Amino acid sequence: MLLRVGYDVTYALPQPTPMILMLSVHYSRASDIRVPDHLRVDPPVPVSTYRDLFGNWCSRIIAPAGHTRLYAEGRLYDNGLPDPVQHHARQVAVENLPEEALVFLLGSRYCETDLLLPLAWSLFDQAPLGWARVQAICDYVHTHIKFGYEHARPSKTAWQAWNEGLGVCRDYAHLAVTLCRCMNIPARYCTGYVSDINMPPPYGPMDFAGWFEVYLEGGWHMFDARNNKPMYGRVLMARGRDAADVAMITSFGPNELTKFQVICDEAIESNVA
């Protein structure tokens, strides 16, 4: 299966404004890319790139005053299969975890493990270890939070999402990540594209999505508390401790978002050069 992914975003800026952009398909999908999703900026400005502490591809620009458009469209192969499920993956004891996984046991900007620790142990202490415990956490979060774009706000934390019972995909992910960490399961936040392939209509407007990965036997495994079922056409863009590490666009100055469009659907291979 060939996927088409991309975005078209415009900002109105009163002054020249530095920006950090995390808008590229993750390097782990490099071998799948047929048409690169190269960032384009209108009006044209110099773009520099770097890898952050988590290995994510980042771009830097100074957007001029006025309207700045950021856009890209790429194609990449996908195996056409749903998200993998490894029911028999066992939990790894903390003393046996690789060092690079330890940071994902700790609290972070949006994941207050200290506040949610008592709740986590009261809910999941008796749940089977490993995959089943993570799935129990996803089941709880999926039913506890009611989805709605009107409930989104950039400052909302896992603790607040739990208390309010309302949120968007990033809130589902933050709460699930926090509960996993409380249960000594390393968990990291992920962002990227998730298509509507094989989903029944009606379809809402496409947006970037948030999910998470946990470290169990065999390495890192993907979970999605918002959808809580295997999805098709998932494309990773960035990973971090929480959404603070993987903000798609960070603007260092006043701005107004005037256009926001995300694309993730099945492409027709014969139309690709």
C-alpha positions as CSV (number, residue, x, y, z in Angstrom):
1,M,0.0,0.0,0.0
2,L,1.2,3.5,-0.8
3,L,0.4,6.3,1.6
4,R,0.2,10.0,0.9
5,V,1.1,12.2,3.8
6,G,1.6,15.9,4.3
7,Y,0.4,19.2,5.7
8,D,-0.4,22.7,4.7
9,V,-0.1,25.3,7.5
10,T,0.0,29.1,7.4
11,Y,0.8,31.6,10.1
12,A,0.3,35.3,10.3
13,L,3.3,36.9,12.0
14,P,3.7,40.6,13.1
15,Q,7.5,40.4,13.0
16,P,10.3,38.0,11.9
17,T,10.0,35.0,14.1
18,P,12.3,32.0,14.7
19,M,10.6,28.6,14.5
20,I,11.6,25.0,15.3
21,L,9.7,22.5,13.1
22,M,9.3,18.8,13.7
23,L,7.3,17.9,10.6
24,S,9.3,15.2,8.9
25,V,8.5,11.5,8.7
26,H,10.6,9.7,11.3
27,Y,14.0,8.3,10.2
28,S,12.9,4.8,11.1
29,R,10.6,4.9,8.0
30,A,13.4,6.2,5.7
31,S,13.5,2.9,3.6
32,D,9.7,3.2,3.0
33,I,9.8,6.7,1.5
34,R,9.1,6.9,-2.2
35,V,8.6,10.6,-2.5
36,P,10.3,12.6,0.4
37,D,8.1,14.9,2.4
38,H,10.5,17.8,2.1
39,L,9.5,21.0,3.9
40,R,8.7,23.9,1.7
41,V,8.3,27.5,2.9
42,D,6.6,30.3,1.2
43,P,8.0,32.9,1.0
44,P,11.3,31.0,0.7
45,V,13.7,31.3,3.6
46,P,16.9,29.3,4.6
47,V,16.2,26.1,6.4
48,S,18.7,24.3,8.7
49,T,18.3,20.9,10.1
50,Y,19.5,18.9,13.1
51,R,18.6,15.8,15.2
52,D,17.4,16.4,18.8
53,L,18.2,14.4,21.9
54,F,15.6,11.8,21.0
55,G,16.8,11.4,17.4
56,N,13.9,13.3,15.8
57,W,14.5,15.3,12.6
58,C,14.1,19.0,13.3
59,S,14.2,22.1,11.0
60,R,14.9,25.7,11.9
61,I,13.7,28.8,10.1
62,I,13.2,32.5,10.6
63,A,9.8,33.2,9.3
64,P,9.4,36.7,7.9
65,A,6.7,39.2,9.0
66,G,3.4,38.6,7.2
67,H,2.0,35.3,6.1
68,T,4.3,32.2,6.1
69,R,3.1,29.0,4.6
70,L,4.7,25.6,5.6
71,Y,3.8,22.7,3.4
72,A,4.9,19.3,2.2
73,E,3.5,16.2,0.5
74,G,5.2,12.8,0.4
75,R,4.6,9.2,-0.4
76,L,5.7,6.1,1.5
77,Y,5.1,2.4,1.4
78,D,3.1,0.7,4.1
79,N,2.7,-3.0,4.6
80,G,-1.1,-2.5,4.7
81,L,-1.4,-4.4,7.9
82,P,-3.0,-3.2,11.2
83,D,-0.8,-2.1,14.1
84,P,1.1,-5.2,15.5
85,V,-0.1,-6.9,18.6
86,Q,2.2,-9.0,20.8
87,H,0.0,-10.4,23.5
88,H,2.8,-12.5,25.1
89,A,5.3,-9.7,25.5
90,R,6.4,-9.7,29.2
91,Q,7.3,-6.9,31.5
92,V,11.0,-6.2,32.0
93,A,12.1,-5.7,35.7
94,V,13.5,-2.2,36.3
95,E,16.9,-3.6,37.2
96,N,17.1,-5.3,33.8
97,L,16.0,-2.4,31.6
98,P,18.4,-0.8,29.2
99,E,19.8,2.5,30.4
100,E,18.1,4.4,27.5
101,A,14.7,3.3,28.7
102,L,15.1,4.6,32.3
103,V,14.3,8.2,31.5
104,F,10.8,7.0,30.3
105,L,10.0,5.8,33.8
106,L,10.2,9.4,35.2
107,G,7.7,12.1,35.5
108,S,7.8,14.9,32.8
109,R,6.1,18.1,31.9
110,Y,2.7,16.7,31.1
111,C,3.0,13.3,32.9
112,E,2.8,13.8,36.7
113,T,3.7,10.4,38.0
114,D,3.8,11.6,41.6
115,L,0.1,12.6,41.5
116,L,-1.2,9.6,39.7
117,L,0.9,6.9,41.5
118,P,-1.7,6.0,44.1
119,L,-4.5,5.8,41.5
120,A,-2.3,3.6,39.2
121,W,-1.5,1.0,41.9
122,S,-5.1,0.9,43.1
123,L,-6.4,0.2,39.6
124,F,-3.7,-2.1,38.1
125,D,-1.9,-3.8,40.9
126,Q,-3.8,-7.0,40.2
127,A,-3.6,-6.8,36.4
128,P,-1.4,-9.4,34.7
129,L,2.1,-8.1,34.0
130,G,3.3,-7.2,30.5
131,W,1.1,-6.6,27.5
132,A,-2.1,-7.3,29.4
133,R,-1.3,-4.7,32.0
134,V,-0.7,-2.0,29.4
135,Q,-3.9,-3.0,27.6
136,A,-5.8,-2.7,30.9
137,I,-4.4,0.8,31.2
138,C,-5.5,1.6,27.6
139,D,-9.0,0.2,28.3
140,Y,-9.3,2.4,31.4
141,V,-8.1,5.6,29.7
142,H,-10.2,4.9,26.6
143,T,-13.4,4.8,28.7
144,H,-12.5,7.4,31.2
145,I,-11.8,10.3,28.8
146,K,-14.5,11.6,26.4
147,F,-13.0,12.8,23.1
148,G,-13.7,16.2,21.7
149,Y,-11.6,18.8,19.9
150,E,-13.3,21.5,22.0
151,H,-11.6,20.0,25.0
152,A,-8.1,20.6,23.7
153,R,-5.7,23.0,25.3
154,P,-1.9,23.0,25.1
155,S,-1.4,23.3,28.8
156,K,-3.5,20.2,29.8
157,T,-1.6,17.6,31.8
158,A,-2.3,13.9,32.5
159,W,-3.5,14.8,36.0
160,Q,-5.9,17.4,34.6
161,A,-7.2,15.1,31.9
162,W,-7.9,12.5,34.5
163,N,-9.8,14.9,36.7
164,E,-11.8,16.4,33.8
165,G,-12.4,13.2,31.9
166,L,-12.2,15.2,28.6
167,G,-9.6,15.6,26.0
168,V,-8.1,14.8,22.6
169,C,-5.6,12.1,21.5
170,R,-2.6,13.7,23.3
171,D,-4.5,13.6,26.6
172,Y,-5.3,9.9,26.2
173,A,-1.6,9.3,25.4
174,H,-0.4,11.4,28.3
175,L,-2.6,9.7,30.9
176,A,-1.7,6.2,29.6
177,V,2.0,7.1,29.6
178,T,1.8,8.4,33.1
179,L,-0.1,5.3,34.4
180,C,2.4,3.0,32.7
181,R,5.3,4.8,34.3
182,C,3.7,4.6,37.7
183,M,3.5,0.8,37.2
184,N,7.3,0.7,36.3
185,I,6.7,0.3,32.6
186,P,8.8,2.7,30.5
187,A,6.5,4.7,28.2
188,R,7.2,7.4,25.6
189,Y,5.0,9.7,23.7
190,C,4.7,9.5,19.9
191,T,3.2,11.8,17.3
192,G,2.6,11.4,13.6
193,Y,-0.1,10.5,11.1
194,V,-2.9,7.9,11.5
195,S,-5.2,7.4,8.4
196,D,-8.9,6.6,8.3
197,I,-8.2,3.5,6.1
198,N,-10.7,0.7,7.0
199,M,-12.5,3.0,9.4
200,P,-16.3,3.5,8.9
201,P,-17.5,7.0,7.9
202,P,-18.2,9.7,8.7
203,Y,-14.7,11.0,8.8
204,G,-13.6,14.1,10.8
205,P,-11.0,16.5,9.6
206,M,-7.5,14.9,9.5
207,D,-5.1,16.0,12.2
208,F,-1.8,14.9,13.6
209,A,-2.2,12.2,16.1
210,G,-0.7,11.2,19.5
211,W,-0.1,7.7,20.8
212,F,2.6,6.0,22.9
213,E,5.1,3.2,23.1
214,V,6.1,1.0,26.0
215,Y,9.2,-1.0,26.6
216,L,8.4,-4.7,27.1
217,E,10.2,-7.9,26.3
218,G,11.5,-7.6,22.7
219,G,11.8,-3.8,22.7
220,W,9.4,-1.0,22.2
221,H,5.7,-1.7,21.4
222,M,3.0,0.7,20.2
223,F,-0.3,1.4,21.9
224,D,-3.1,3.8,21.2
225,A,-5.4,4.6,24.1
226,R,-7.6,7.0,22.1
227,N,-8.6,4.4,19.3
228,N,-7.9,1.4,21.5
229,K,-7.7,-0.9,18.5
230,P,-5.2,-1.7,15.8
231,M,-5.2,1.0,13.1
232,Y,-4.0,1.1,9.5
233,G,-1.6,3.6,7.9
234,R,0.2,4.8,11.0
235,V,3.3,6.9,10.3
236,L,5.6,8.0,13.1
237,M,7.1,11.5,13.0
238,A,8.6,12.0,16.5
239,R,9.1,10.5,19.9
240,G,9.8,12.0,23.3
241,R,8.9,12.1,27.0
242,D,5.6,13.8,26.3
243,A,4.2,16.4,23.9
244,A,6.6,19.1,25.1
245,D,9.4,17.2,23.4
246,V,7.6,16.6,20.1
247,A,5.8,19.9,19.3
248,M,5.3,20.1,15.6
249,I,5.8,23.8,15.4
250,T,7.4,25.9,18.1
251,S,7.2,29.7,17.4
252,F,9.4,32.1,19.4
253,G,7.1,35.1,19.0
254,P,3.5,36.1,18.6
255,N,1.6,34.4,15.8
256,E,-1.8,33.6,14.4
257,L,-2.6,30.2,12.8
258,T,-4.7,31.0,9.7
259,K,-4.7,27.6,7.9
260,F,-4.1,24.0,9.1
261,Q,-4.6,21.0,6.9
262,V,-3.2,17.5,7.4
263,I,-3.1,14.7,4.8
264,C,-2.9,10.9,5.4
265,D,-4.6,8.6,2.9
266,E,-4.0,5.9,0.4
267,A,-2.3,7.1,-2.8
268,I,-2.5,5.6,-6.3
269,E,1.0,4.3,-7.1
270,S,0.6,4.8,-10.9
271,N,0.4,8.6,-10.2
272,V,3.8,8.7,-8.5
273,A,6.8,9.5,-10.6
